[in-house]
Amino acid sequence: DRDYSPQTSAATLAPLIATWAPDARAVVGMSLGGLTTIALIGEAPELVRHAVIVDVTPSVSQRLEAMSSQQRGTTQIAAAGDRRFTDLDEMVDLIAAMSPQRSRASVRRGVLANSRPVDGGFEWRYDDLSGLGDFAPLWEQVDSARVPLDLIRGSASSFVSDDDAVEFQTRAADVRVHDVEGAGHSVQSDRPVELAAILRGILDRA
């Protein structure tokens, strides 16, 4: 049904986590995965001992409305009309232009992981997204969270404003905010080593 709403995704993931990782020290989610992690706190709080949210808050719907294509970066390619390309280099060129923080080698690895051959060319293997409306109601889950939360954001990203970070800290009972210098929205792609260090520190405390 292509329903990728955080609430539907959280309900889908809960039994999987209960089966495969019932004792996980933390649930980590980036972007839509971060919103899903927030929804999971309400869906199955017993499975979330510590929530790590990467570069997103429930206010992202409002942020997206005001963002330019350049600020949205590679997130806009999932909604792009033409998803077919003649070769991989054409795709790498496109993503490299959208991701100035990343090396071309890193971009190429990402393109290889997120594309597939089709009819003599290549296309993105992203599904069409639906079920993505206003995420603001998820603030209620942040309000009610009784577990530690960490918000990690890229310093060069427009997806989480300073006001959003302050609101996150104001609403949550136990929260830490981390800024990753030089990272855009895709923190794990732009600054993977720095992100890994932050996650290790979080897990050491969990």
Buried (B, 14 or more C-beta within 10 A) or exposed (E): EEEBBBBBBBBEBBEEBEEEEEEBEBBBBBBBBBBBBBBBBBBBBEBBBBBBBBBBBBBBBBBBEEBEEEBBBBBBBBEEEEBEBEEBEEBBBBBBEBBEBBEEEBBBBBBEEBBEEEEEBBBBEEEEEEEBEEBEEBBBBBEEBEBBBBBBBBEBBBBBBEEBBEBBEEBBEEBBBBBBEEBBBBBBBBBBEBBEEBBEEBEEEB
